[in-house]
C-alpha cells in the first residue's frame, strides 16, 4: 500500500480544497494553472466516478480514464472506474478516454 505524506493525509477529508468536475475528453493537468481552482493545489488526491445513466435510473458501466502520477510509475495508466467508486493517489493528469457522453468525474484537489 502506498504511504501518504502528511499533506496528503490532511487533505483526505475530500472536499477540503475543492474539486474539479471532469466531463469531457480534455486532458486536465494540475501543472496548468487553468485547471487549478484552488491556490496551492499541487495534485489531485482522489478521483470519484459520479456518472449516471442518461435516463437517471439505468445501470452504468465503468468509465475508462487515463491518469499520470507524480510518484512511482510516471507513465500514463488506463483505469476503469465503476460508477460510485473512488481511486486515491497523487494524480498529475486525468483524461476521460471512453466515448460515453454521460461520463463525469470529480477530481479532488490536495
N, C-alpha and C positions, 0 to 999 in steps of 0.2 A: 504494500500500500504506500502511496506517495505521502511523504511527510510535508506538512504545510509549514510555511513561515508564519511568524507572529502576525504580520499584517494581513495575511490571507485568512487566518483563523478569526481575526477580528471582524472580517467582512463576510464571514459565512452566514451571518444573520442576513439572509438575502433581502435586498432592497435597501440596505443601509446607504449605499452610494448611488442607487438608482439602477435603471436597466434600459436597454435598447431593444425596441421591437424590430425584429428582422422578418420581413415577409416578401422578399423578392430574391433574385439571383445575384444581387450585388455582393462583392467580396468586401466585408467590413473589416477594417484593420484598426486596431486600438492605437497604433502609432500615427494614424491620420487624424488630425485634430477635428476634422469634420464629423468623425464618428464618435467623438468623446463629448458627452453631455455634462459630465461631472468633472470639474477641475481636479487634478491629482490622480485620476484613474490611470492605472498602469497596465491593467489587464482585465479580462473578463474571468470571473471565478466560477461561474456556472452557466449552463445553457439549459433552459426548460422548453420542452415542446408543448405549445398551447394550441396546436392545430385542432380544429373542429371540422366535422363534415359540412358539406355545402348546405345540407338541409337542417343542420344543427342537432340531429338525433342519430345518424348512422355511425357505423364504426369507421375509424380512420386507421390507415396503415402507418407504418413508420416513415418518418421524414428522413431523407438522405441529406447529409450535410458534410462539408469538408472543413476541417479545422487545422490550424497550426498552433503550436505551443511555444512558450518561452523556454521551458526547461525540458530536459530529456530529449527525445527524438524531435528534431525541428522540421522534418519533412511533413507534408500535408497528409492528413489521415481522413479516411471516409468513415463516418459514423452513421448508423441507422438508429434513430431515436424515436421510440414509440410515443404516441400522444400521452401527455401527462408525466412523462419521465424527465429526469434531470440528470445531467452529467456534470461532474465537478473537475476543475483543473485550473491551469493558468494559460488561458487562450489568448493568442495574438490576433488571429484572423478567423472569421466564421463566414461561411457561404452556404446557402441552401442550394443543393445541386439537383434535387429532383424536380419534376415538372408539375407537381400539384400546386395549382394557384392558391389553394387554401392553406398551404403550409405557413405556420407562424412560430417563431421562436422568441423567447425572452433571453437576452444575454445580460447577465448581472455584472455590473462594474465592481471591481475590487482593488 
